[in-house]
Amino acid sequence: MMDAMSTPSARLLALLSLLQTPREWPGSELADRLAVSPRTVRRDIDRLRELGYPVEASMGAAGGYRLAAGKAMPPLLLDDEEAVALAVALSTAVGNPVSGIEQASLRALAKLEQVLPSRLRHRVGAFRTATESLATESPSAVDPHDLAVTAAAVAGGERLRFAYRAGDGSRSSRLVEPHRLVLAGRRWYLLAYDNERDDWRIFRADRMTRLQPTGVRVPPRELPEKDAAAFVTRTMYSLAPTYEVRATVRLNAARVAERLGAAPEEVRPIDENSCELHGRADTLEWLASRLLMLGCDFEVHEPPELRDHLRTIGARALRAAGGVAAGAPPAGDRVAEDGSGGYRAAGGVAGGRPH
């Protein structure tokens, strides 16, 4: 028996680690594992219960002890392999976010990496370096470790220093008070108060490098808006050129909202088989592709730039089909202006699979 097991605290941790294995442990087996008497095991079980761990006991020859689910999750004890597996799994969830769990995955990863021994952090880093996802990575991919460092600074109210590359390629050094990490689309953004510029700023996480927590903790500042995500969205829309779209779609409103992932207020039913779409995007290409992927007829009323773009890609698609002269398309497949000046995709435009 190791000397460490001679101390009650070490013995309790060893007992808790055994009980976290999903099985029932006979008292005699626990006593053998811990090299103590069955009476000592019963006494240690009582101590764990006093600390709030829901240890259940069953009687009989096949009886024993097991850790049951409680109202609150107790601290977990992980061996080296379990800790590495958990860190890798959380990194994958952060890098390929699943709706509803990306923020929780990031918080859990930040807590785990904070307590991982250096030898285990090295193993996790080696795994990330040696593996590659089959899916094409986003050009805005960010290192999960950097996200974890940023999240820890947010949670701890700690000033953070980093190098930043702006959209125009210029580089600068920033000292900020991190407020929140916001996931928008497939990109992470840091909302923070820039100490040197004395104002709130939004930073793309994939453009942040050489992150250095300063150890200086500051009280939280009051954000101009209550909701951080709404503040980031409003700020980005005010800085980026956006196009407002208004279109009539020949498809049920519920199906349009589902396929586009649109908010309820963006899709207004006209009848059972048509609706009016109101939305916005920062590129014409995105608007056109989303409308075409609906796989139904639609009429664009605004903006005029979108109508022009649809004419261009419509003519290109018809030329690619190989049966159209360089002039106007055949009447049966013609794209035309409707009576109200809107653009109508006639003849059932093939825009890819609906989703």
C-alpha positions as CSV (number, residue, x, y, z in Angstrom):
1,M,0.0,0.0,0.0
2,M,1.3,3.5,-0.9
3,D,2.1,5.9,2.0
4,A,-0.3,8.4,0.5
5,M,-3.2,6.1,1.3
6,S,-2.4,6.3,5.0
7,T,-3.9,9.8,5.1
8,P,-7.7,10.1,5.4
9,S,-8.0,12.7,2.7
10,A,-6.0,10.7,0.1
11,R,-8.0,7.6,1.0
12,L,-11.3,9.5,0.5
13,L,-10.2,10.7,-2.9
14,A,-9.2,7.1,-3.9
15,L,-12.5,5.8,-2.7
16,L,-14.4,8.5,-4.6
17,S,-12.5,7.7,-7.7
18,L,-13.4,4.0,-7.4
19,L,-17.1,4.8,-6.8
20,Q,-17.2,7.0,-9.9
21,T,-16.8,3.9,-12.0
22,P,-20.3,2.9,-13.2
23,R,-20.6,-0.3,-11.2
24,E,-21.5,-1.6,-7.7
25,W,-18.6,-2.2,-5.3
26,P,-18.8,-4.8,-2.5
27,G,-17.4,-3.5,0.7
28,S,-14.8,-6.3,0.9
29,E,-13.4,-5.4,-2.5
30,L,-13.2,-1.7,-1.6
31,A,-11.4,-2.7,1.6
32,D,-8.9,-4.8,-0.4
33,R,-8.3,-2.0,-3.0
34,L,-7.7,0.6,-0.3
35,A,-5.8,-1.8,2.1
36,V,-8.1,-1.0,5.0
37,S,-10.7,-2.8,7.1
38,P,-14.4,-3.0,6.1
39,R,-15.2,-0.9,9.1
40,T,-12.9,1.9,7.8
41,V,-14.6,1.7,4.4
42,R,-18.0,2.2,6.1
43,R,-16.7,5.1,8.0
44,D,-15.3,6.7,4.8
45,I,-18.6,6.1,3.0
46,D,-20.3,8.1,5.8
47,R,-17.8,10.9,5.4
48,L,-18.5,11.1,1.7
49,R,-22.3,11.3,2.4
50,E,-21.7,14.1,4.9
51,L,-19.8,16.0,2.1
52,G,-22.9,15.6,-0.2
53,Y,-22.0,12.6,-2.3
54,P,-25.0,10.4,-2.9
55,V,-23.5,7.0,-2.1
56,E,-26.1,4.3,-2.1
57,A,-25.8,0.9,-0.4
58,S,-27.6,-2.4,-1.2
59,M,-27.8,-5.4,1.1
60,G,-27.3,-9.1,0.4
61,A,-24.7,-11.2,-1.1
62,A,-24.6,-9.3,-4.4
63,G,-24.9,-5.9,-2.6
64,G,-22.4,-3.2,-2.3
65,Y,-21.9,0.6,-2.8
66,R,-22.4,2.8,-5.8
67,L,-22.4,6.6,-6.5
68,A,-25.9,7.6,-7.5
69,A,-27.0,10.7,-9.4
70,G,-27.7,13.6,-7.2
71,K,-29.2,17.0,-7.4
72,A,-25.8,18.6,-8.2
73,M,-22.8,17.0,-9.9
74,P,-20.0,16.4,-7.5
75,P,-16.3,17.1,-8.5
76,L,-15.1,14.5,-10.9
77,L,-11.8,12.6,-10.5
78,L,-10.2,11.7,-13.9
79,D,-7.1,9.7,-14.6
80,D,-4.7,10.9,-17.3
81,E,-6.3,9.0,-20.2
82,E,-9.8,10.2,-19.2
83,A,-8.6,13.9,-18.9
84,V,-6.9,13.8,-22.4
85,A,-10.0,12.2,-24.0
86,L,-12.3,14.8,-22.4
87,A,-10.1,17.7,-23.5
88,V,-9.9,16.3,-27.1
89,A,-13.7,15.8,-27.2
90,L,-14.4,19.3,-26.0
91,S,-11.9,20.8,-28.5
92,T,-13.8,19.0,-31.3
93,A,-17.1,20.4,-30.0
94,V,-15.7,23.9,-29.9
95,G,-14.1,23.7,-33.3
96,N,-17.2,22.2,-34.9
97,P,-20.0,23.7,-32.9
98,V,-23.3,21.9,-32.5
99,S,-26.3,24.1,-31.9
100,G,-26.9,24.7,-28.2
101,I,-23.6,23.3,-26.8
102,E,-20.8,25.4,-28.1
103,Q,-20.8,27.9,-25.2
104,A,-21.0,25.1,-22.6
105,S,-18.2,23.2,-24.4
106,L,-16.0,26.3,-24.3
107,R,-16.6,26.9,-20.6
108,A,-15.9,23.3,-19.8
109,L,-12.7,23.3,-21.9
110,A,-11.5,26.5,-20.2
111,K,-12.0,24.9,-16.7
112,L,-10.3,21.7,-17.8
113,E,-7.3,23.2,-19.4
114,Q,-6.7,25.4,-16.4
115,V,-6.1,22.4,-14.2
116,L,-4.5,20.0,-16.6
117,P,-0.8,19.2,-15.7
118,S,1.7,20.4,-18.3
119,R,2.4,16.8,-19.5
120,L,-1.3,16.3,-20.3
121,R,-1.6,19.7,-22.0
122,H,1.3,18.6,-24.2
123,R,-0.5,15.3,-25.1
124,V,-3.7,17.2,-26.0
125,G,-1.7,19.6,-28.2
126,A,0.1,16.7,-29.9
127,F,-3.2,15.1,-30.7
128,R,-4.5,18.3,-32.3
129,T,-1.4,18.6,-34.3
130,A,-1.4,15.0,-35.5
131,T,-5.1,14.9,-36.5
132,E,-7.1,16.5,-39.3
133,S,-10.8,16.6,-39.9
134,L,-12.2,15.2,-43.1
135,A,-14.5,18.2,-43.4
136,T,-13.0,21.3,-45.0
137,E,-11.9,23.7,-42.2
138,S,-13.3,27.2,-42.2
139,P,-10.7,29.9,-43.1
140,S,-11.7,31.6,-39.8
141,A,-10.9,28.5,-37.7
142,V,-9.5,29.4,-34.2
143,D,-7.4,27.3,-31.9
144,P,-9.6,25.8,-29.2
145,H,-6.7,26.5,-26.7
146,D,-6.8,30.2,-27.5
147,L,-10.6,30.2,-27.0
148,A,-10.1,28.5,-23.7
149,V,-7.6,31.1,-22.6
150,T,-10.0,33.9,-23.7
151,A,-12.9,32.2,-21.9
152,A,-10.9,31.9,-18.7
153,A,-10.1,35.6,-18.8
154,V,-13.8,36.4,-19.4
155,A,-14.8,34.2,-16.5
156,G,-12.1,35.5,-14.1
157,G,-12.5,39.2,-15.0
158,E,-8.9,39.3,-16.0
159,R,-7.3,41.7,-18.4
160,L,-5.9,40.1,-21.6
161,R,-3.2,41.2,-23.9
162,F,-2.9,39.9,-27.4
163,A,-1.7,40.8,-31.0
164,Y,-4.5,41.6,-33.4
165,R,-4.7,41.6,-37.2
166,A,-7.4,43.8,-38.5
167,G,-9.4,43.2,-41.7
168,D,-7.2,45.6,-43.7
169,G,-4.1,43.6,-42.6
170,S,-2.8,46.2,-40.1
171,R,-1.5,44.8,-36.9
172,S,-1.6,46.1,-33.3
173,S,-1.2,45.1,-29.7
174,R,-4.3,45.2,-27.6
175,L,-4.9,45.3,-23.8
176,V,-8.6,44.6,-23.1
177,E,-11.1,43.7,-20.4
178,P,-12.9,40.7,-21.9
179,H,-16.6,40.8,-21.4
180,R,-18.1,37.9,-23.5
181,L,-17.3,35.4,-26.3
182,V,-20.1,35.4,-28.9
183,L,-20.5,32.8,-31.6
184,A,-22.0,34.3,-34.8
185,G,-22.4,31.9,-37.7
186,R,-19.2,29.9,-37.7
187,R,-17.0,32.6,-36.2
188,W,-16.1,33.5,-32.6
189,Y,-16.0,37.1,-31.5
190,L,-14.6,38.7,-28.3
191,L,-16.6,41.6,-27.0
192,A,-14.2,43.6,-24.7
193,Y,-13.4,47.0,-23.4
194,D,-10.2,48.3,-25.0
195,N,-8.2,50.0,-22.3
196,E,-6.0,52.0,-24.6
197,R,-8.8,53.2,-26.9
198,D,-11.2,53.7,-24.0
199,D,-14.1,52.2,-25.7
200,W,-15.9,48.9,-26.4
201,R,-14.5,46.8,-29.3
202,I,-15.3,43.5,-31.1
203,F,-12.4,41.2,-32.1
204,R,-12.5,38.2,-34.4
205,A,-11.0,35.4,-32.3
206,D,-9.2,33.9,-35.3
207,R,-7.3,37.2,-35.7
208,M,-6.1,37.2,-32.1
209,T,-2.6,35.7,-31.5
210,R,0.0,35.6,-28.7
211,L,-2.7,35.7,-26.0
212,Q,-1.2,36.7,-22.6
213,P,-3.4,36.8,-19.5
214,T,-2.0,39.6,-17.3
215,G,-3.2,38.4,-13.9
216,V,-4.8,41.8,-13.3
217,R,-8.5,41.4,-12.2
218,V,-10.9,44.2,-12.7
219,P,-14.6,44.7,-11.8
220,P,-16.9,44.2,-14.7
221,R,-17.9,47.2,-16.8
222,E,-21.5,47.9,-17.7
223,L,-22.3,47.1,-21.3
224,P,-24.3,49.7,-23.3
225,E,-26.9,47.0,-23.9
226,K,-28.1,44.2,-21.7
227,D,-27.5,41.4,-24.2
228,A,-24.0,40.9,-25.4
229,A,-25.0,39.0,-28.5
230,A,-27.5,41.7,-29.6
231,F,-24.8,44.3,-29.1
232,V,-22.3,42.4,-31.3
233,T,-25.0,41.9,-34.0
234,R,-26.0,45.5,-34.0
235,T,-22.5,46.8,-34.1
236,M,-21.4,44.4,-36.9
237,Y,-24.5,45.3,-39.0
238,S,-23.7,49.0,-38.5
239,L,-20.2,48.6,-39.8
240,A,-20.7,46.2,-42.7
241,P,-22.7,46.9,-45.9
242,T,-26.0,45.0,-45.8
243,Y,-28.7,44.3,-48.3
244,E,-32.4,44.3,-47.3
245,V,-34.3,41.7,-49.2
246,R,-38.1,41.6,-49.8
247,A,-39.4,38.7,-51.9
248,T,-42.5,36.7,-52.5
249,V,-41.8,33.0,-52.2
250,R,-44.2,30.4,-53.7
251,L,-43.8,28.0,-50.8
252,N,-45.5,27.5,-47.4
253,A,-44.2,30.0,-44.8
254,A,-43.3,27.3,-42.2
255,R,-41.2,25.4,-44.8
256,V,-39.4,28.6,-45.9
257,A,-38.5,29.5,-42.3
258,E,-37.3,25.9,-41.7
259,R,-35.1,25.8,-44.8
260,L,-33.6,29.2,-44.4
261,G,-33.3,29.1,-40.6
262,A,-35.1,32.5,-40.6
263,A,-36.6,34.1,-37.6
264,P,-40.5,34.0,-37.4
265,E,-40.8,37.8,-38.0
266,E,-38.8,37.5,-41.3
267,V,-41.4,35.2,-43.0
268,R,-45.0,36.4,-43.3
269,P,-47.6,34.0,-44.7
270,I,-49.7,35.2,-47.7
271,D,-51.7,31.9,-48.1
272,E,-51.0,28.2,-47.6
273,N,-48.6,28.1,-50.6
274,S,-46.8,31.4,-50.5
275,C,-45.3,33.9,-48.2
276,E,-43.4,37.2,-48.1
277,L,-39.7,37.1,-47.0
278,H,-38.0,40.1,-45.3
279,G,-34.4,39.7,-44.3
280,R,-30.9,41.0,-44.8
281,A,-27.4,39.8,-45.5
282,D,-24.0,41.3,-46.2
283,T,-23.5,39.7,-49.7
284,L,-25.7,39.4,-52.8
285,E,-24.2,35.9,-53.4
286,W,-25.5,34.7,-50.0
287,L,-29.0,36.1,-50.7
288,A,-29.2,34.6,-54.1
289,S,-27.9,31.2,-53.1
290,R,-30.4,30.9,-50.2
291,L,-33.3,31.8,-52.4
292,L,-32.4,29.5,-55.2
293,M,-31.9,26.6,-52.7
294,L,-35.5,26.8,-51.7
295,G,-36.3,25.0,-55.0
296,C,-39.4,27.0,-55.8
297,D,-40.5,30.0,-57.7
298,F,-40.0,33.4,-56.1
299,E,-40.1,37.1,-57.0
300,V,-37.6,39.6,-55.7
301,H,-38.9,43.1,-55.1
302,E,-35.9,44.5,-53.3
303,P,-33.0,45.2,-53.6
304,P,-32.4,45.9,-57.3
305,E,-28.8,44.7,-57.0
306,L,-30.1,41.3,-56.2
307,R,-32.3,41.2,-59.3
308,D,-29.2,42.1,-61.4
309,H,-27.2,39.4,-59.8
310,L,-29.8,36.8,-60.4
311,R,-30.0,37.7,-64.1
312,T,-26.2,37.3,-64.3
313,I,-26.1,33.9,-62.6
314,G,-29.3,32.8,-64.5
315,A,-27.7,33.5,-67.8
316,R,-24.5,31.7,-66.8
317,A,-26.5,28.7,-65.7
318,L,-28.3,28.6,-69.0
319,R,-25.1,28.8,-71.0
320,A,-23.6,26.0,-68.9
321,A,-26.6,23.8,-69.9
322,G,-25.2,23.9,-73.5
323,G,-28.5,24.4,-75.4
324,V,-28.8,28.2,-75.4
325,A,-27.5,30.8,-77.8
326,A,-25.5,33.8,-76.7
327,G,-28.6,36.0,-76.8
328,A,-31.8,35.8,-74.7
329,P,-32.8,32.4,-73.2
330,P,-35.7,30.4,-74.7
331,A,-39.2,31.7,-73.7
332,G,-40.0,28.6,-71.6
333,D,-37.0,29.2,-69.3
334,R,-36.8,33.0,-69.5
335,V,-36.2,35.0,-66.4
336,A,-38.4,38.0,-66.5
337,E,-39.6,41.1,-64.8
338,D,-43.0,40.8,-63.1
339,G,-45.7,43.4,-63.3
340,S,-44.7,45.2,-60.1
341,G,-41.1,45.6,-61.2
342,G,-39.9,42.6,-59.2
343,Y,-37.7,39.8,-60.5
344,R,-39.4,36.5,-61.1
345,A,-37.5,33.2,-61.4
346,A,-39.8,31.5,-63.9
347,G,-39.9,27.9,-64.9
348,G,-38.9,26.4,-61.6
349,V,-35.3,27.5,-61.0
350,A,-33.1,24.5,-60.0
351,G,-31.1,25.8,-57.1
352,G,-29.9,22.7,-55.4
353,R,-31.3,20.5,-52.7
354,P,-33.7,22.1,-50.2
355,H,-32.6,21.8,-46.6
